[in-house]
Amino acid sequence: MRFASSRAASGLLIGAALLLLGSCEKKQQVAGDILALVGDRVITSEDFMRRAEYTIRPDFCAGDNYIHRKIVLNSLIAEKLLALESPESPLLNNPDFLTYIKGRQEQAMRQWLYKNKARDQVQIDTTELRAALRNSIRTYDLQFLNLPDSQALQGWQNAQADGYDFDVVARALMDSDTIPSHELNWFERGDEVIHSQVFDNSHLKGDILDPIALEDGSYLIVKIAGWVDRPIIAGGEYTQHRKDIENRVFQKQADALYASYVAEIMAGRELKLNKPIFMAYSKQAANIYLRTQEEKENLLNNAIWNSEEQVYTESLAGGPEIPGAATLFSVDGDPWSVDRFESELKAHPLVFRKRKMSNSEFPEQLKYAIADLVRDRFLTQKAYEAGYANIPNIRQHTNVWKDHYISRQTRNDYVRAQMEATQDSVQRSENAVLEMYMNPYIDALQSKYGDQIQINTDLFETLKLSTIPMLVSSRNVPFTLAVPAFPRLTTDNKLNYGRRYEN
């Protein structure tokens, strides 16, 4: 497999993730507006908003009243206090945890690379903007046929050459009288190639577009069944409409710039599979990644309600079919053993371009996922060379994840130790546990570290929160959660500790 321009690269950057990294560098090498300082840890106003709004808050602070906002701030400060109290946390000696944090940092560095090489370089093309304004009022009625591979595409092309029309071939291949259809509007996000093929060209009703190669190796045949134009009324609606168009055009141009940059980095590089080992590995990996619908729903529910990262770490190496030392693939002649590959997965879980696939499709999709992992390795190297690991935004982003898990471990260890010491075996609600054990503990830490805590009360008074429960995640990235789970550490709403932050 030779690397070329990868549309998947555009999926690396999600709006929420960019927001997380997009603040300007500030005084004292801090990125963002300082809301609180806890020792050498910083909490920005952006941290406050995202930690409260991008994940599900417990009922006792799910509102926007003053008491609930104070509980949110106390919880974020408590998280930093527990991390400050645990400089020798066992997690800091756990290789898997350190690799996970490294992976989180490197994902943020690649997002910063996108910002630097693409978003910061965009200059809106007025010609494209005018065309977008015209196209934005149109919704196309499309019929389509999805072909799984190049062999199926050849069959389609042969049938077309023999004079069979779209409807006949589509019904025959689908074994159904119903041809799949979709209404595509200009604002819909999806595969950019499909969007461009439909909206960047003039069409007549009944036109059949050239076969569209998708990033998962399949092909799409699209027929223009018709369209509807819905003009926008002038005034406020038009103003917002135009702003939405500018944002969409900006994102499209940024993605194109980044795809070009990635293509330049990867040009000429070659990935070669060791087919016997790869096929044996693929067969075993399919049992892990191709779960039943019930298993997927259980994982989804667990992710939503626990809001913790679900990272696959099970090794498939070992035994005669998949020796850990065996070469799985090579990149430009550099061999990657099964052990090396699985070690990399702890810092970069696989990202599959196709979300629904059969067992027969899995080896091909695994190959693409490996190629994207290798691509990200080269992009990460560029980010390290540019010094991105030392950018305040990246450091703070990484520390948020590290402090979250250290504080969570410290909380669990403390509660467990207290219950064992008092022989407490009563089953209590989370709120009761927090009030009985954690509130006094956090109060003690607030007193212990009081001279190291500063709170920007003026800034805090200006902050408002949404009351809509949300869990923000990203697609097409190894780690999908935008922020760590809300820190369930205290129900206390008093800000009677520390001192006023002086800018």
C-alpha positions in Angstrom: 0.0 0.0 0.0 1.4 3.4 -1.0 0.3 6.4 0.8 -1.4 9.3 -1.0 -3.7 12.1 -0.1 -5.9 10.9 2.8 -9.4 12.3 3.2 -9.3 10.6 6.6 -6.8 13.2 7.7 -9.6 15.8 7.8 -11.3 13.7 10.5 -8.5 14.3 12.9 -9.9 17.7 13.8 -13.2 18.0 15.5 -14.7 21.4 16.4 -14.9 20.6 20.1 -11.3 19.4 20.2 -10.1 22.5 18.5 -12.0 24.7 20.9 -10.2 22.9 23.7 -6.8 23.9 22.2 -7.7 27.2 20.6 -7.0 29.7 23.3 -4.2 32.2 22.9 -1.1 32.0 25.1 -1.3 34.3 28.1 0.9 35.8 30.7 2.8 33.3 32.9 2.7 30.8 30.0 -1.0 30.0 30.7 -3.4 29.4 27.9 -6.8 31.0 28.6 -8.4 33.2 31.2 -7.4 32.1 34.7 -10.3 31.2 36.9 -8.4 29.5 39.7 -4.8 28.5 40.6 -4.2 25.5 42.7 -0.5 25.2 43.5 1.1 24.8 40.0 -2.2 23.8 38.5 -4.4 26.1 36.5 -8.2 26.1 35.9 -9.3 28.4 33.1 -12.8 29.7 32.4 -12.7 27.5 29.3 -12.0 24.5 31.5 -14.9 25.4 33.7 -17.4 25.6 30.8 -16.2 22.5 29.0 -15.9 20.3 32.0 -19.4 21.3 33.0 -21.1 21.3 29.6 -19.3 18.7 27.5 -20.0 15.8 29.9 -22.9 14.8 32.2 -23.0 16.5 35.6 -24.6 14.9 38.6 -28.1 16.1 39.6 -26.7 18.0 42.6 -25.0 20.5 40.3 -26.8 20.1 36.9 -28.4 23.5 37.0 -27.2 27.0 36.4 -28.1 28.6 39.7 -25.3 30.2 41.8 -25.1 27.2 44.2 -24.7 24.7 41.4 -22.0 26.8 39.7 -20.1 27.0 43.0 -20.3 23.2 43.4 -18.9 22.9 39.8 -16.0 25.2 40.7 -15.4 23.4 44.0 -15.3 20.1 42.2 -12.7 21.2 39.7 -10.6 22.7 42.5 -11.0 19.5 44.5 -9.7 17.5 41.5 -6.6 19.6 41.5 -6.2 19.3 45.3 -6.4 15.5 45.1 -3.8 15.4 42.4 -1.6 17.8 44.3 -2.0 15.6 47.4 -0.9 12.5 45.4 2.6 13.3 43.9 3.4 9.6 44.2 0.2 8.1 42.9 0.6 4.5 41.8 -0.8 5.6 38.4 2.5 7.6 37.8 4.3 4.2 37.8 1.8 2.4 35.7 3.2 2.1 32.1 -0.3 1.7 30.5 -1.5 4.9 32.2 1.5 6.8 31.2 1.2 5.6 27.6 -2.5 6.6 27.6 -1.6 10.1 28.8 1.2 10.3 26.1 -1.4 9.3 23.5 -3.8 12.0 24.7 -1.0 14.6 24.5 0.0 13.4 21.0 -3.5 13.6 19.7 -3.7 17.2 21.0 -0.4 17.9 19.2 -1.7 16.6 15.9 -4.8 18.8 16.4 -2.5 21.8 16.9 -0.6 20.8 13.8 -3.9 21.0 11.9 -4.5 24.4 13.4 -1.1 25.6 12.4 -0.9 24.1 9.0 -4.5 24.5 7.9 -6.9 26.6 9.9 -4.4 29.5 10.5 -3.6 29.5 6.7 -7.1 29.7 5.3 -8.1 32.7 3.2 -11.7 32.6 2.2 -12.1 32.5 -1.6 -14.9 35.0 -2.5 -15.7 33.0 -5.6 -16.3 29.9 -3.7 -18.3 31.8 -1.1 -20.6 33.1 -3.7 -21.1 29.7 -5.2 -21.7 28.3 -1.7 -24.4 31.0 -1.2 -26.2 29.8 -4.4 -25.8 26.1 -3.6 -26.8 26.4 0.1 -30.5 26.9 -0.7 -30.7 23.6 -2.7 -31.5 20.1 -1.4 -30.8 17.2 -3.8 -32.9 14.1 -3.9 -30.3 11.3 -4.6 -30.6 7.7 -5.4 -27.5 5.7 -4.7 -25.9 2.3 -5.0 -23.0 1.3 -2.7 -20.4 -1.1 -4.2 -18.1 -2.9 -1.7 -15.0 -3.1 -3.9 -13.3 -2.6 -7.3 -14.6 -5.9 -8.5 -18.2 -4.8 -7.9 -17.4 -1.5 -9.6 -16.2 -3.4 -12.7 -19.5 -5.3 -12.7 -21.4 -2.1 -12.6 -19.4 -0.5 -15.4 -19.8 -3.7 -17.6 -23.6 -3.5 -17.1 -23.7 0.1 -18.0 -21.6 -0.5 -21.1 -24.1 -3.2 -22.1 -26.9 -0.6 -22.0 -28.6 -1.4 -18.6 -29.9 1.6 -16.9 -29.3 2.6 -13.2 -32.6 1.4 -11.9 -32.4 -2.1 -13.4 -28.8 -2.7 -12.2 -29.5 -1.2 -8.7 -32.6 -3.3 -8.1 -30.7 -6.4 -9.3 -27.7 -5.8 -7.1 -29.9 -4.9 -4.1 -32.3 -7.8 -4.8 -35.1 -5.3 -4.0 -37.6 -3.1 -5.7 -36.6 -0.2 -3.5 -33.5 1.8 -4.4 -31.8 3.6 -1.5 -32.3 7.3 -1.5 -31.1 10.3 0.5 -31.9 14.0 0.6 -28.6 15.9 0.7 -28.5 19.6 1.7 -25.4 21.8 1.4 -24.8 21.9 5.2 -24.8 18.2 5.8 -21.4 16.9 7.0 -20.1 13.7 5.6 -17.7 12.5 3.0 -16.4 15.7 1.4 -15.9 14.0 -2.0 -19.6 13.2 -2.2 -20.5 16.7 -1.2 -18.2 18.2 -3.8 -19.3 15.9 -6.6 -22.9 16.9 -6.0 -22.6 20.6 -5.2 -19.6 21.8 -7.1 -21.0 20.8 -10.5 -24.1 21.6 -12.6 -26.5 18.7 -13.0 -29.6 17.7 -14.9 -32.4 15.5 -13.5 -31.5 11.9 -14.1 -27.7 12.5 -14.3 -25.5 9.7 -12.9 -22.3 10.9 -11.4 -18.9 9.3 -12.0 -18.2 6.5 -9.4 -17.1 8.0 -6.1 -14.2 6.2 -4.3 -14.8 6.3 -0.6 -12.0 6.2 2.0 -13.1 2.8 3.2 -12.4 1.2 -0.2 -16.0 1.1 -1.4 -17.6 3.0 -4.3 -20.7 5.0 -4.5 -22.9 5.4 -7.6 -25.2 8.4 -7.3 -28.1 9.4 -9.5 -29.6 12.9 -9.3 -33.3 12.2 -8.9 -34.3 15.9 -8.5 -33.9 18.8 -6.2 -35.7 21.6 -4.3 -34.6 25.2 -3.8 -35.6 26.9 -0.6 -34.7 30.6 -0.8 -33.7 32.3 2.5 -35.8 35.2 3.7 -33.8 38.4 4.2 -33.0 39.8 7.7 -31.7 38.0 10.7 -32.3 34.6 9.1 -30.2 35.5 6.2 -27.4 36.9 8.4 -27.1 33.7 10.3 -27.4 31.7 7.2 -24.5 33.6 5.6 -22.4 33.1 8.8 -23.0 29.4 8.7 -21.9 29.3 5.1 -18.7 31.1 5.8 -17.9 28.7 8.7 -18.6 25.7 6.4 -16.4 27.1 3.6 -13.7 27.9 6.1 -13.7 24.3 7.4 -13.7 22.9 3.9 -10.7 25.0 2.8 -8.8 24.1 6.0 -9.5 20.4 5.4 -8.2 20.7 1.9 -5.0 22.5 3.0 -4.4 19.8 5.6 -5.0 17.0 3.2 -2.4 18.5 0.9 0.1 18.8 3.8 -0.5 15.2 4.9 -0.1 14.0 1.3 3.3 15.8 1.1 4.5 14.2 4.4 3.4 10.7 3.3 4.3 10.9 -0.4 6.4 7.9 -1.5 6.1 6.0 1.8 5.2 2.3 1.6 3.4 0.0 4.0 3.9 -3.7 3.3 1.8 -6.4 5.1 3.3 -9.7 6.1 0.2 -11.5 4.8 0.3 -14.8 6.8 0.7 -13.0 10.1 -1.7 -10.2 9.1 -4.5 -12.6 8.2 -4.1 -14.6 11.4 -4.0 -11.4 13.4 -7.0 -10.0 11.5 -9.1 -13.2 12.2 -8.5 -12.8 15.9 -8.9 -9.1 16.0 -12.3 -9.4 14.3 -13.6 -11.2 17.4 -12.7 -8.1 19.4 -13.8 -5.3 17.1 -16.9 -6.8 15.5 -19.1 -7.0 18.5 -22.8 -7.9 18.5 -25.3 -5.1 18.5 -26.2 -5.8 22.2 -22.5 -5.6 23.2 -22.1 -2.3 21.4 -25.2 -0.9 23.1 -23.9 -2.0 26.5 -20.5 -0.3 25.8 -22.3 2.8 24.6 -24.5 3.0 27.7 -21.5 2.4 29.9 -19.6 5.2 28.1 -22.5 7.6 28.4 -23.2 7.1 32.1 -19.7 6.6 33.3 -18.2 9.1 30.9 -14.8 7.4 31.1 -12.5 6.4 28.2 -13.0 2.9 26.9 -9.6 1.8 25.6 -8.9 -1.6 24.1 -5.7 -3.1 25.5 -6.2 -6.9 25.1 -3.2 -8.5 23.4 -3.6 -11.0 20.6 0.1 -11.8 20.4 1.3 -15.2 21.6 1.0 -18.7 20.3 2.3 -20.3 17.1 0.0 -18.4 14.7 0.7 -14.8 16.0 4.2 -14.7 17.7 4.8 -11.4 19.4 8.2 -11.0 17.6 6.7 -11.8 14.2 6.6 -8.9 11.7 3.0 -7.8 11.1 3.9 -5.1 8.5 6.8 -2.9 7.6 7.0 0.8 6.7 9.7 1.9 4.3 11.5 -1.3 5.2 11.2 -0.7 9.0 9.6 -3.9 10.5 6.7 -3.5 13.0 6.4 -6.6 15.1 3.1 -7.7 16.6 4.4 -6.6 20.0 5.5 -3.2 18.7 2.1 -2.7 17.0 0.1 -3.6 20.1 2.3 -1.3 22.3 1.4 1.5 19.9 -2.3 0.8 20.2 -2.1 1.8 23.9 -1.2 5.3 22.8 -3.2 5.3 19.5 -6.3 2.9 19.5 -7.3 2.0 16.0 -9.7 4.2 14.1 -11.8 2.4 11.5 -13.0 4.4 8.5 -16.0 2.1 8.1 -18.2 1.7 11.2 -20.4 -1.1 10.0 -18.6 -4.0 8.4 -18.8 -7.8 7.9 -16.2 -10.3 8.8 -15.2 -10.6 5.2 -14.6 -6.8 5.0 -12.6 -6.6 8.3 -9.1 -7.4 6.9 -9.3 -4.6 4.4 -10.6 -2.1 7.0 -7.9 -3.2 9.4 -5.4 -2.5 6.7 -6.7 1.1 6.4 -6.8 1.6 10.2 -3.1 0.5 10.4 -2.3 2.9 7.5 -3.9 5.7 9.4 -2.1 4.9 12.6 1.2 4.9 10.7 0.3 8.3 9.1 -0.4 9.7 12.5 3.0 8.5 13.7 4.7 10.7 11.0 2.4 13.6 11.8 3.2 13.3 15.5 6.9 13.3 14.7 6.4 16.6 12.8 4.6 18.0 15.9 7.4 17.0 18.2 10.0 18.6 15.9 7.9 21.8 15.9 8.1 21.9 19.8 4.3 21.5 20.3 4.8 19.4 23.4 5.9 22.6 25.2 3.0 24.8 24.1 0.9 25.9 27.2 -2.3 24.8 25.5 -1.0 21.2 25.0 0.5 21.0 28.5 -2.7 22.2 30.2 -4.8 19.8 28.1 -2.6 16.9 29.0 -2.6 17.8 32.7 -6.4 17.9 32.8 -6.5 14.3 31.8 -3.7 13.2 34.1 -5.1 15.1 37.1 -8.5 13.7 36.5 -7.5 10.1 36.7 -5.0 10.6 39.6 -7.7 12.4 41.6 -10.2 9.7 40.7 -7.8 7.0 42.0 -7.1 9.0 45.1 -10.8 9.4 45.8 -11.5 5.7 45.4 -8.5 4.7 47.6 -9.4 7.2 50.3 -13.1 6.1 50.5 -12.1 2.5 50.5 -9.6 3.0 53.3 -12.1 5.0 55.4 -14.8 2.4 55.0 -12.4 -0.4 56.0 -11.1 1.5 59.0 -14.6 2.1 60.3 -15.9 -1.3 59.2 -18.6 0.5 57.2 -20.5 -2.0 55.0 -23.7 0.0 54.5 -24.7 0.4 50.8 -25.0 4.2 50.3 -25.8 6.4 47.3 -23.1 8.4 45.7 -24.3 11.6 47.3 -24.2 10.0 50.7 -20.7 8.7 50.2 -19.5 12.2 49.1 -21.2 13.9 52.0 -19.9 11.4 54.6 -16.4 10.9 53.4 -15.3 13.2 50.6 -16.7 16.6 51.8 -14.7 16.5 55.1 -11.6 15.3 53.2 -11.8 18.1 50.6 -12.5 20.6 53.4 -9.2 19.5 55.0 -7.3 19.8 51.7 -8.8 23.3 51.2 -7.4 24.3 54.6 -4.0 22.5 54.0 -3.4 24.2 50.7 -5.3 27.4 51.3 -2.3 29.6 50.7 -1.8 28.0 47.3 -5.4 28.5 46.1 -6.4 31.6 44.2 -9.9 32.2 42.8 -10.8 34.8 40.2 -14.2 35.7 41.7 -14.8 38.5 39.3 -14.5 36.2 36.3 -16.5 33.5 38.1 -19.5 35.9 38.6 -19.7 36.3 34.8 -20.0 32.6 33.9 -23.2 30.9 33.0 -23.9 27.2 32.3 -26.2 25.3 30.0 -28.6 23.0 31.7 -28.9 20.6 28.7 -27.2 17.3 29.5 -24.5 16.6 26.8 -21.7 14.2 26.2 -19.4 15.7 23.6 -17.3 13.2 21.6 -15.3 13.4 18.4 -15.2 11.1 15.4 -12.2 9.8 13.5 -9.7 10.2 16.4 -8.2 7.6 18.6 -9.6 9.1 21.8 -13.1 10.3 21.3 -14.2 12.0 24.6 -13.7 15.8 24.4 -13.1 16.2 28.1 -12.8 13.9 31.1 -15.9 12.9 33.1 -17.2 15.4 35.6 -15.2 15.1 38.8 -17.7 13.7 41.4 -15.7 14.7 44.5 -17.8 17.0 46.6 -21.3 18.4 47.1 -20.0 21.5 48.9 -21.1 24.9 47.6 -19.1 27.1 49.9 -16.2 29.2 48.5 -14.7 30.1 51.9 -11.1 29.2 51.3 -8.1 30.4 49.4 -7.6 34.0 48.4 -8.7 36.3 45.6 -6.8 36.0 42.4 -5.0 39.2 41.4 -4.2 39.4 37.7 
